[in-house]
Amino acid sequence: MRNKKEYMVYGLIFLILAMSSIFGVIFLIQPTTISSIAEKDSSVSSCSSTFNYDKRTNLVFGIGYLERYEVYLYFNFLDNPVGWTKAEISIYLFIISETFDATVSLINDNWHERHITWENKPEYGEIITTFTVVEKGFYKFDVTDYIKGNGISICLNASNEYQEGYACIDFREGYGLAQQKAPQLIWTYEPDLTGLIIVIVILSIIGVVAIIGIYKHRKSKKKNELIPRQIKKRFLLLYIFVFWLVWNQICTISPYSSPLFV
């Protein structure tokens, strides 16, 4: 009876550890996101055509009191994760004068954050998207098809000059503790679980071998063939150690490389 209870405990431990590993993998398979704040941001004004607004605490785009405003943002790809599937730019609008239509354009030329003005601003490239500014909050733009080279630069402006309406967004240096409100490039990616899966397979094999070995020796009729209790404990300790490796991989998984080498 004692041996039967002992083997039931071993089997239950194996089942719990195996199911925990499986659920951990299922959880990690879900798409994950990582974001990076704009490397450069600035705004320009038609009425102050030679003035640089780099040191403003907010960025303005749209039209107000016959003055046109534009916002320029640049994001590098240093945080580009392995296996990314989608890229979006996120901005947070905290002031809106009224509803208006806006355009997000690709900028192909270089510009300097502290030198850009209305007079020397780069020309608009391809229109990425248009959107209607309605209320405060987050606005996201899909730029997956424009991820080329080392970075992406965009311009936010009013869709036409015959409408009134402007909006303010947080600048990259002024987000404080609310990091998600700064202009961001958001990457959606699927983690590389190759290393984690390898460790789980090893864990499962060790568990199966241990249980089969214990079961066979239990069936043995010869006393000298019985496996010592110390060996049973070593099997269990080895299994628990490998299980710890699995969860270590889950806790330290990186979006930049295989978790086996984190």
C-alpha positions in Angstrom: 0.0 0.0 0.0 2.8 2.3 0.8 4.5 1.8 -2.6 1.2 2.4 -4.3 0.7 5.7 -2.6 4.3 6.7 -3.4 3.9 6.0 -7.1 0.6 7.9 -7.1 2.4 10.9 -5.7 5.1 10.6 -8.4 2.5 10.4 -11.1 0.5 13.3 -9.7 3.7 15.5 -9.5 4.6 14.6 -13.1 1.0 15.4 -14.3 1.0 18.8 -12.5 4.4 19.8 -13.8 3.6 18.7 -17.4 0.3 20.5 -17.5 1.9 23.7 -16.0 4.5 23.6 -18.8 1.9 23.1 -21.5 -0.2 26.0 -20.2 2.9 28.2 -20.0 3.7 27.5 -23.7 0.1 28.2 -24.7 0.2 31.5 -22.9 3.4 32.6 -24.6 2.2 31.6 -28.1 -0.2 34.6 -27.9 1.0 37.6 -29.9 3.0 40.1 -27.7 3.8 43.8 -28.2 6.8 45.9 -27.4 7.1 49.7 -28.0 9.7 52.3 -28.4 9.4 56.1 -28.0 10.0 58.4 -30.9 13.7 59.3 -31.4 12.8 62.7 -32.8 9.7 64.9 -32.7 9.0 68.5 -33.6 6.2 70.8 -34.9 6.2 73.7 -37.3 4.0 76.7 -37.9 3.1 78.7 -41.1 2.9 82.0 -39.2 6.3 81.6 -37.5 7.9 80.1 -40.6 11.5 80.4 -39.4 10.9 79.4 -35.8 11.8 76.0 -34.4 9.4 74.5 -31.8 11.6 71.7 -30.5 11.5 73.0 -26.9 7.7 73.2 -26.8 6.0 71.0 -24.1 3.4 69.8 -26.7 3.2 69.2 -30.4 0.3 70.8 -32.5 -1.1 69.8 -35.9 -4.1 71.2 -37.7 -5.3 74.7 -38.4 -6.2 77.4 -35.9 -6.8 81.1 -36.4 -5.6 80.9 -40.0 -2.3 79.3 -38.8 -1.3 75.9 -40.0 0.6 73.5 -37.8 2.3 70.2 -38.6 4.0 67.5 -36.4 7.0 65.5 -37.5 7.9 62.2 -35.8 10.8 59.8 -36.4 11.2 56.3 -35.0 14.3 54.1 -35.3 14.1 50.3 -35.6 16.5 49.4 -32.8 13.8 47.6 -30.8 12.7 45.6 -33.8 11.9 42.2 -32.4 12.5 38.9 -34.1 9.3 37.5 -35.7 7.4 40.8 -35.7 4.1 40.7 -37.6 2.7 44.2 -37.3 4.0 47.8 -36.7 1.8 50.7 -35.5 2.5 54.3 -34.5 0.5 55.5 -31.5 -0.1 59.1 -30.4 -2.2 60.5 -27.6 -4.3 63.6 -28.2 -5.0 65.5 -25.0 -6.3 68.8 -26.5 -8.8 69.0 -29.4 -10.3 72.3 -30.6 -13.0 70.7 -32.7 -13.5 67.8 -35.1 -11.3 67.9 -38.2 -9.8 65.6 -40.8 -6.0 64.8 -40.7 -3.5 63.1 -42.8 -0.5 60.9 -41.9 2.2 61.2 -44.6 5.5 59.3 -45.1 8.6 61.6 -45.0 11.5 60.3 -47.0 14.0 63.1 -46.4 16.1 63.7 -43.3 15.2 66.5 -40.9 16.8 67.8 -37.7 14.7 68.0 -34.6 16.2 71.4 -33.5 16.5 73.0 -36.9 13.2 72.1 -38.7 11.0 75.1 -39.5 8.0 75.7 -41.9 10.4 77.1 -44.5 12.9 74.1 -44.5 10.5 71.2 -43.7 10.8 68.2 -46.0 8.2 67.4 -48.7 5.4 65.0 -48.1 5.8 61.5 -49.4 3.2 58.8 -49.8 0.0 59.2 -47.7 -0.1 56.4 -45.2 -3.6 57.1 -44.0 -6.2 59.7 -43.2 -8.3 59.9 -40.0 -10.8 62.1 -38.3 -9.9 63.8 -35.0 -13.0 63.5 -32.9 -12.1 63.2 -29.2 -9.2 62.9 -26.8 -7.4 59.6 -26.6 -5.1 57.3 -28.4 -4.9 57.1 -32.2 -3.0 54.3 -34.0 -1.8 54.1 -37.5 -0.7 50.8 -39.2 2.8 51.3 -40.8 3.6 47.6 -41.3 4.1 48.1 -45.1 6.5 51.0 -44.5 9.1 49.3 -42.3 12.2 49.6 -44.4 15.8 50.6 -43.7 16.7 51.9 -40.2 13.7 54.0 -39.3 10.4 55.7 -40.3 9.5 59.4 -40.4 6.0 60.7 -40.7 4.1 64.1 -40.8 0.7 64.8 -39.2 -1.2 67.7 -40.7 -4.7 68.9 -41.7 -6.2 67.2 -44.7 -7.1 70.5 -46.3 -6.6 74.2 -45.6 -10.3 75.1 -45.7 -11.2 73.6 -42.4 -10.6 74.7 -38.8 -9.4 72.4 -36.0 -6.2 71.5 -34.3 -5.0 69.0 -31.8 -2.1 68.6 -29.3 -0.1 65.5 -28.6 2.5 64.8 -25.9 6.1 65.2 -26.9 8.6 62.4 -26.3 10.4 64.1 -23.5 7.3 65.1 -21.5 5.4 61.9 -20.9 6.6 61.6 -17.3 5.3 58.5 -15.7 2.6 58.0 -18.5 5.0 56.5 -21.0 2.2 55.0 -23.1 1.1 58.6 -23.9 4.4 59.5 -25.7 4.6 59.0 -29.5 5.4 55.3 -29.9 6.2 52.7 -32.4 4.5 49.5 -31.3 5.7 46.1 -32.6 3.5 43.0 -32.5 5.5 39.8 -32.5 5.2 36.1 -31.8 8.0 35.0 -29.3 10.5 32.4 -30.5 9.7 29.4 -28.3 12.1 27.0 -29.9 14.4 26.8 -26.9 11.5 26.6 -24.4 9.9 23.7 -26.4 13.2 21.8 -26.4 13.5 22.1 -22.6 9.9 20.9 -22.2 10.5 17.9 -24.4 13.6 17.0 -22.3 11.5 17.5 -19.1 8.8 15.1 -20.4 11.3 12.5 -21.5 12.9 12.5 -18.0 9.6 12.2 -16.3 8.4 9.3 -18.5 11.7 7.5 -18.0 11.6 8.0 -14.3 8.0 6.7 -13.9 8.7 3.7 -16.2 11.8 2.8 -14.3 10.1 3.0 -10.9 7.2 1.0 -12.2 9.4 -1.8 -13.6 11.4 -2.1 -10.3 8.2 -2.2 -8.4 7.2 -5.3 -10.4 10.5 -7.0 -9.8 10.3 -9.9 -7.4 14.1 -10.0 -6.6 15.2 -7.9 -3.7 18.6 -7.1 -5.2 16.9 -5.6 -8.3 14.9 -3.1 -6.3 15.9 0.5 -7.1 17.2 2.2 -4.0 15.1 5.0 -2.5 18.0 7.5 -3.1 17.9 6.9 -6.8 14.1 7.6 -6.8 14.8 10.9 -5.1 17.5 11.8 -7.6 15.1 11.2 -10.4 12.5 13.5 -8.8 15.1 16.2 -8.0 16.4 16.1 -11.5 12.9 16.4 -12.9 12.1 19.3 -10.6 15.4 21.0 -11.7 14.6 20.7 -15.4 11.1 22.0 -14.6 12.7 25.0 -12.9 14.7 25.6 -16.2 11.4 25.7 -18.1 9.9 28.4 -15.9 13.1 30.3 -15.9 12.8 30.4 -19.7 9.2 31.5 -19.4 10.0 34.4 -16.9 13.1 35.6 -18.9 11.9 35.1 -22.5 13.2 37.9 -24.7 11.5 39.3 -27.9 15.0 39.6 -29.5 16.2 36.0 -29.4 15.4 32.4 -28.7 14.6 31.9 -25.0 17.2 29.1 -24.8 20.0 31.7 -25.0 18.6 34.5 -22.9 
